[in-house]
């Protein structure tokens, strides 16, 4: 069934306004703050919200300019096969090199893109860049590998997404087995019955499908086993909590669930040796995180693919920082 998550803004007379128009406007501002902070919550209006709203409008315009002015770039973070220590796939991650602010965190601009609908154009740009980089790697004789691309809830909700992907594959001449679409757990569960058909249409194109941030939402196991997915991705918040018994129990349960459903399981956010050794011992299939490498430039990918990581002894590699 569809899940409704209300976001409520509250303005109080006379402190927040002495007339209906002002009160409604300020309550509306507070409502958008509630949405930006994760939905399913309420916020009381305060004067600082107006300055934040102005800043948000400024970022919206700057993000539109960023797409036009080529300020956005892709980085790739490797995913390591725990059986072989080899890099077998990469996740494509967007970075914004702002001419005045410097590097803007995706945590700042992705929610803005979602709220304004710019995420659709941004997502199409990402797919185009991935195709362009794959052609570049092919020209170097690099063996094809899987690229994981994040699909936002707004993108996934587009009725014509399967048709758009099909046309993209035809235009780019990219084979579908090179792409894995990462979908959030909440996005596919919002209207599970309808989304099963959409997932099947995407799967029919030959794509791999992953559920990102698994465990943070509300998946019904009865639906999960019906989804034509290939991968469960353990959220980094659970990996960070592996040192606690409760955190370890959650990760164990997700790995067992994935194995039971014959799904690949990947853990993200690996940052220390304890997390590495624990997940290898539990036979997690793939690992990703700063312990191995930060997101790298497309031109550095060929060298990264030649790396073979050893679980007995690992020496962090030197990477170019720009």
Secondary structure in CASP SS format (residue, H / E / C, confidence):
PFRMAT SS
TARGET T0000
AUTHOR 0000-0000-0000
METHOD secondary structure of the structure
MODEL  1
X C 1.00
X C 1.00
X C 1.00
X C 1.00
X C 1.00
X C 1.00
X E 1.00
X E 1.00
X E 1.00
X E 1.00
X C 1.00
X C 1.00
X C 1.00
X C 1.00
X C 1.00
X C 1.00
X C 1.00
X C 1.00
X C 1.00
X H 1.00
X H 1.00
X H 1.00
X H 1.00
X H 1.00
X H 1.00
X H 1.00
X H 1.00
X H 1.00
X H 1.00
X H 1.00
X H 1.00
X H 1.00
X H 1.00
X H 1.00
X H 1.00
X H 1.00
X C 1.00
X C 1.00
X C 1.00
X C 1.00
X E 1.00
X E 1.00
X E 1.00
X E 1.00
X C 1.00
X C 1.00
X C 1.00
X H 1.00
X H 1.00
X H 1.00
X H 1.00
X H 1.00
X H 1.00
X H 1.00
X H 1.00
X H 1.00
X H 1.00
X H 1.00
X H 1.00
X H 1.00
X H 1.00
X H 1.00
X H 1.00
X H 1.00
X H 1.00
X H 1.00
X H 1.00
X H 1.00
X C 1.00
X C 1.00
X C 1.00
X E 1.00
X E 1.00
X E 1.00
X E 1.00
X E 1.00
X E 1.00
X E 1.00
X E 1.00
X E 1.00
X E 1.00
X C 1.00
X C 1.00
X C 1.00
X C 1.00
X E 1.00
X E 1.00
X E 1.00
X E 1.00
X E 1.00
X E 1.00
X E 1.00
X E 1.00
X E 1.00
X E 1.00
X E 1.00
X E 1.00
X E 1.00
X C 1.00
X C 1.00
X C 1.00
X E 1.00
X E 1.00
X E 1.00
X C 1.00
X H 1.00
X H 1.00
X H 1.00
X H 1.00
X H 1.00
X H 1.00
X H 1.00
X H 1.00
X H 1.00
X H 1.00
X H 1.00
X C 1.00
X H 1.00
X H 1.00
X H 1.00
X H 1.00
X H 1.00
X H 1.00
X H 1.00
X H 1.00
X H 1.00
X H 1.00
X H 1.00
X H 1.00
X H 1.00
X H 1.00
X H 1.00
X H 1.00
X H 1.00
X H 1.00
X H 1.00
X H 1.00
X H 1.00
X H 1.00
X C 1.00
X C 1.00
X C 1.00
X C 1.00
X C 1.00
X C 1.00
X E 1.00
X E 1.00
X E 1.00
X E 1.00
X E 1.00
X E 1.00
X C 1.00
X H 1.00
X H 1.00
X H 1.00
X H 1.00
X C 1.00
X C 1.00
X C 1.00
X C 1.00
X H 1.00
X H 1.00
X H 1.00
X H 1.00
X H 1.00
X H 1.00
X H 1.00
X H 1.00
X H 1.00
X H 1.00
X H 1.00
X H 1.00
X C 1.00
X C 1.00
X C 1.00
X H 1.00
X H 1.00
X H 1.00
X E 1.00
X E 1.00
X E 1.00
X E 1.00
X E 1.00
X E 1.00
X H 1.00
X H 1.00
X H 1.00
X H 1.00
X H 1.00
X C 1.00
X C 1.00
X H 1.00
X H 1.00
X H 1.00
X H 1.00
X H 1.00
X H 1.00
X H 1.00
X H 1.00
X H 1.00
X H 1.00
X H 1.00
X H 1.00
X H 1.00
X C 1.00
X C 1.00
X C 1.00
X E 1.00
X E 1.00
X E 1.00
X E 1.00
X E 1.00
X E 1.00
X E 1.00
X C 1.00
X C 1.00
X C 1.00
X C 1.00
X C 1.00
X C 1.00
X H 1.00
X H 1.00
X H 1.00
X H 1.00
X C 1.00
X C 1.00
X C 1.00
X C 1.00
X C 1.00
X C 1.00
X E 1.00
X E 1.00
X E 1.00
X E 1.00
X C 1.00
X H 1.00
X H 1.00
X H 1.00
X H 1.00
X H 1.00
X C 1.00
X C 1.00
X C 1.00
X C 1.00
X H 1.00
X H 1.00
X H 1.00
X H 1.00
X H 1.00
X H 1.00
X H 1.00
X H 1.00
X H 1.00
X H 1.00
X H 1.00
X H 1.00
X H 1.00
X H 1.00
X H 1.00
X H 1.00
X C 1.00
X C 1.00
X C 1.00
X E 1.00
X E 1.00
X E 1.00
X E 1.00
X E 1.00
X C 1.00
X C 1.00
X C 1.00
X C 1.00
X H 1.00
X H 1.00
X H 1.00
X H 1.00
X H 1.00
X H 1.00
X H 1.00
X H 1.00
X H 1.00
X C 1.00
X C 1.00
X C 1.00
X C 1.00
X E 1.00
X E 1.00
X E 1.00
X C 1.00
X C 1.00
X C 1.00
X C 1.00
X C 1.00
X C 1.00
X C 1.00
X E 1.00
X C 1.00
X H 1.00
X H 1.00
X H 1.00
X H 1.00
X H 1.00
X H 1.00
X H 1.00
X H 1.00
X C 1.00
X C 1.00
X E 1.00
X C 1.00
X C 1.00
X C 1.00
X C 1.00
X C 1.00
X C 1.00
X C 1.00
X C 1.00
X C 1.00
X C 1.00
X C 1.00
X C 1.00
X C 1.00
X C 1.00
END
